[in-house]
Amino acid sequence: MTTALIADDEPHLARFLREQLAALWPELQIVATARNGLEAAAAIDEHEPDLAFLDIRMPGLTGLEVAQGIEGSTRVVFVTAYDEFAVQAFEQAALDYLLKPVTTERLGRSVQRLRATLEMAPTAPAEPDARLASALRQLQPTPGSPAPTLRWIRASAGEVTHQVPINEVIFFRADDKYTCVHTAAREHLIRTPIAELAAQLDPNEFWQVHRSTLISLAHLESTRRDEASRLWLRLRGHAHELPVSRAYVHLFKAM
């Protein structure tokens, strides 16, 4: 019987993957579910599963770091929300990758590929550190080079995690311990600070206009100066104007 481990810091995403695998691959035995990279590494050492479905961004250790430390024959399937740049690197280091949100159709194709691979070489050792280390280096930007930009925002609400495409975000605003993600359809709360978001967003698409606000230039409709010469922005899909602090007014002089 083929055995597998699932590692994801979002329990409902791990549960979804487990349920889908049970339907698509009934003979597959899930021997452990890990909530972070450290748990995943320990469970792989203990159970030595044939497969490990590893989320990339996990507390403690990333999925790549977990994979780098595998000493047995466990093969890796990455589950990631990274963009195509990262996926191209993963292709050289894993049996497969699954882009979030994972669809049943895509998972079905992955199961077919995994079963065929394991049947051909069920005990072959994992392709180890050299290619994974290369992928890890490609994901860690060198000084002066831009980091990979976000394509999705993961916003949890209870047991549900919404995958919000970046191009649907109108603006981000810091709100006490959270950051509010505003789209035309609804608002989401995430724990990522504004400063961290700014570092991961494309500066040609998102501008910080206030210490607590990042806006999408694609949704910028107009600017207005009031009687006190304060600058205000109107964004498509949002009913209220947003203020621009003095430190960021210069960004709009060329407009």
Number of C-alpha atoms within 10 A of each C-alpha: 7 15 17 23 24 24 28 25 17 18 16 15 20 20 14 12 19 19 13 17 19 14 12 17 15 10 12 18 17 17 15 18 21 22 18 22 26 18 18 29 21 14 20 25 15 10 14 20 21 22 23 28 23 28 30 21 18 21 14 14 17 19 28 25 18 24 29 19 14 20 14 16 17 25 25 25 24 24 24 20 22 18 14 12 12 16 19 12 18 24 15 14 27 19 19 19 22 19 17 15 16 16 12 14 10 12 18 16 11 17 16 12 13 17 14 12 13 16 9 10 9 13 12 13 12 19 19 19 17 11 17 21 16 14 20 18 12 15 17 12 12 10 7 6 8 13 15 19 17 16 17 19 19 16 19 16 10 7 10 12 16 14 15 17 13 18 13 17 23 22 23 26 20 21 15 9 11 15 20 22 22 19 20 12 9 8 12 18 19 18 14 15 17 20 14 9 17 17 14 14 20 17 13 9 13 20 18 22 22 18 14 16 22 22 22 23 15 15 19 15 11 12 16 12 12 8 6 6 8 13 19 18 17 17 20 15 16 15 9 11 14 18 18 22 17 11 11 15 15 12 12 11 7 5 7
